[in-house]
Amino acid sequence: ACHSFAWDASGSAFAWGHGGSGRLGLGSSKHRSLPERVDALSSVCGVTCGANFSFFVTENGRSLWACGGNSYGQLGIEATQALVPLPVPLPTSEVIAAIES
C-alpha cells in the first residue's frame, strides 16, 4: 500500500499518503504528505490498507467501515468508490477480532 494510518488512544484516526480512489477516507482523492484526521470516524481500534482501499474497525470491534476503490466488490458495499468511510453490513453481530487486506 502507498498510504498509512495511525490512531490515538481516544480512537481518532489519521491518514496520509496516496489518496487515489478515496482510500484515505478524507473526502477526496488528493494525496496528503502529512497526517490528517479522518473526521468521519471515531472510536477506531484497528485499520488495514489494501492497494487502493482501507478498512477501519470501530467501537471495540462492533463496526466495520471501508473507503476507496471497490471495482471488484472488495469493500463489501454497493458503491464502486467511497471517498469517506462507509459502514460495511456484516452478516453477524459478533465482535470483529482482526482485519487484513
KEKE-3310 file (N, C-alpha, C; in steps of 0.2 Angstrom, whole numbers, plus 5000, padded with zeros to 4 digits):
npx = (5004:5002:4999:4995:4990:4986:4981:4975:4974:4961:4954:4953:4957:4970:4976:4987:4997:4995:4981:4972:4957:4950:4955:4960:4950:4946:4937:4941:4951:4964:4982:4991:5003:5006:5000:4982:4967:4954:4939:4926:4925:4925:4931:4940:4949:4956:4965:4967:4976:4973:4978:4971:4962:4954:4951:4942:4941:4929:4922:4926:4927:4914:4909:4912:4920:4923:4933:4938:4943:4932:4931:4930:4921:4927:4926:4914:4902:4889:4893:4904:4915:4921:4923:4923:4923:4912:4899:4901:4890:4889:4886:4884:4882:4893:4909:4922:4937:4950:4957:4962:4970)
npy = (4994:5012:5021:5027:5024:5030:5029:5037:5036:5040:5036:5042:5043:5045:5049:5048:5050:5042:5047:5042:5036:5038:5032:5036:5041:5054:5062:5065:5062:5067:5067:5066:5073:5075:5069:5068:5071:5059:5063:5057:5046:5039:5032:5022:5007:4998:4996:4993:4993:4991:4989:5000:5004:5005:4998:5000:4997:5000:5005:4996:4984:4982:4988:4989:4998:5005:5012:5020:5012:5001:4992:4978:4973:4972:4980:4977:4984:4993:5004:5009:5016:5025:5040:5044:5035:5021:5012:4994:4982:4968:4951:4946:4948:4947:4952:4960:4953:4954:4961:4960:4965)
npz = (5000:4997:5007:5023:5040:5057:5074:5089:5107:5110:5100:5088:5070:5059:5043:5029:5013:4997:4990:4980:4973:4985:4996:5008:5015:5017:5010:4997:4982:4984:4987:5002:5012:5025:5041:5042:5051:5051:5049:5048:5056:5073:5088:5083:5082:5075:5059:5041:5026:5009:4992:4985:4994:5010:5027:5042:5059:5072:5088:5097:5090:5085:5074:5056:5044:5027:5014:4998:4982:4974:4964:4962:4971:4984:4995:5001:5000:4991:4983:4970:4973:4987:4995:5008:5023:5023:5031:5033:5029:5040:5041:5053:5071:5079:5087:5079:5078:5071:5056:5039:5024)
capx = (5000:5006:4996:4996:4985:4988:4975:4977:4971:4954:4950:4954:4961:4974:4978:4992:5000:4992:4974:4968:4951:4947:4957:4962:4944:4946:4933:4943:4957:4970:4987:4992:5010:5006:4993:4976:4961:4948:4933:4920:4926:4928:4932:4944:4953:4960:4965:4971:4977:4974:4981:4968:4956:4956:4946:4943:4936:4927:4918:4929:4926:4907:4908:4917:4920:4928:4933:4942:4940:4928:4929:4929:4917:4931:4924:4908:4897:4886:4896:4910:4920:4919:4928:4923:4922:4905:4898:4900:4885:4891:4880:4884:4883:4899:4914:4927:4944:4955:4955:4968:4968)
capy = (5000:5018:5026:5025:5026:5029:5031:5039:5032:5042:5032:5047:5040:5050:5046:5051:5046:5042:5047:5039:5032:5040:5027:5039:5042:5061:5065:5067:5058:5071:5065:5070:5072:5075:5065:5072:5067:5056:5066:5053:5041:5039:5025:5017:5002:4994:4999:4989:4996:4987:4993:5006:5004:5004:4996:5003:4994:5004:5003:4989:4978:4981:4991:4989:5004:5005:5018:5019:5009:4995:4989:4971:4972:4970:4983:4974:4989:4994:5009:5007:5020:5028:5045:5044:5028:5019:5006:4988:4977:4962:4946:4943:4953:4946:4957:4959:4952:4956:4963:4961:4965)
capz = (5000:4997:5011:5030:5046:5064:5078:5095:5112:5110:5094:5082:5065:5055:5036:5024:5008:4991:4991:4975:4974:4991:5000:5014:5019:5019:5006:4990:4980:4985:4991:5008:5014:5032:5043:5043:5055:5047:5053:5048:5061:5079:5091:5079:5086:5070:5052:5037:5020:5003:4986:4984:4999:5018:5031:5049:5064:5077:5093:5100:5085:5084:5067:5051:5039:5021:5009:4992:4976:4975:4957:4962:4977:4989:5001:5004:5000:4985:4979:4966:4976:4993:4997:5015:5026:5023:5035:5029:5033:5041:5042:5060:5076:5083:5088:5074:5082:5067:5049:5035:5017)
cpx = (5004:5002:4996:4991:4988:4981:4978:4973:4963:4950:4950:4959:4964:4977:4983:4994:4996:4984:4969:4962:4947:4950:4959:4956:4943:4941:4935:4949:4964:4975:4989:4999:5011:4999:4988:4970:4956:4942:4927:4920:4928:4928:4935:4949:4957:4959:4969:4971:4977:4977:4978:4962:4959:4950:4947:4938:4935:4923:4920:4927:4918:4905:4914:4916:4925:4927:4938:4939:4937:4926:4927:4924:4921:4930:4918:4902:4895:4890:4902:4916:4917:4925:4929:4922:4914:4905:4897:4895:4887:4885:4880:4884:4889:4904:4919:4934:4950:4953:4962:4965:4974)
cpy = (5006:5023:5023:5028:5026:5031:5032:5035:5034:5039:5037:5044:5046:5046:5051:5047:5047:5042:5045:5035:5033:5036:5030:5041:5050:5065:5067:5062:5061:5067:5069:5068:5072:5072:5070:5068:5065:5058:5062:5048:5043:5032:5020:5013:4998:4997:4994:4993:4991:4992:5000:5007:5004:5002:4999:4999:4999:5001:4996:4983:4977:4984:4990:4995:5003:5011:5016:5015:5002:4992:4982:4969:4971:4974:4981:4979:4990:4998:5006:5011:5024:5033:5046:5037:5027:5013:5000:4984:4970:4957:4943:4949:4952:4951:4955:4958:4954:4958:4963:4962:4963)
cpz = (5000:5001:5018:5035:5052:5068:5085:5101:5113:5104:5088:5077:5061:5049:5033:5019:5002:4992:4985:4976:4981:4997:5007:5018:5021:5014:4999:4988:4981:4989:4997:5011:5022:5035:5044:5047:5050:5051:5053:5053:5068:5082:5087:5083:5081:5063:5048:5030:5014:4998:4985:4988:5006:5021:5038:5054:5070:5082:5096:5096:5084:5077:5062:5046:5033:5017:5004:4986:4978:4969:4957:4968:4984:4996:5005:5004:4992:4980:4975:4969:4982:4995:5004:5017:5026:5028:5031:5033:5034:5043:5049:5065:5081:5083:5083:5079:5078:5060:5045:5028:5012)
residu = (ALA:CYS:HIS:SER:PHE:ALA:TRP:ASP:ALA:SER:GLY:SER:ALA:PHE:ALA:TRP:GLY:HIS:GLY:GLY:SER:GLY:ARG:LEU:GLY:LEU:GLY:SER:SER:LYS:HIS:ARG:SER:LEU:PRO:GLU:ARG:VAL:ASP:ALA:LEU:SER:SER:VAL:CYS:GLY:VAL:THR:CYS:GLY:ALA:ASN:PHE:SER:PHE:PHE:VAL:THR:GLU:ASN:GLY:ARG:SER:LEU:TRP:ALA:CYS:GLY:GLY:ASN:SER:TYR:GLY:GLN:LEU:GLY:ILE:GLU:ALA:THR:GLN:ALA:LEU:VAL:PRO:LEU:PRO:VAL:PRO:LEU:PRO:THR:SER:GLU:VAL:ILE:ALA:ALA:ILE:GLU:SER)
# end
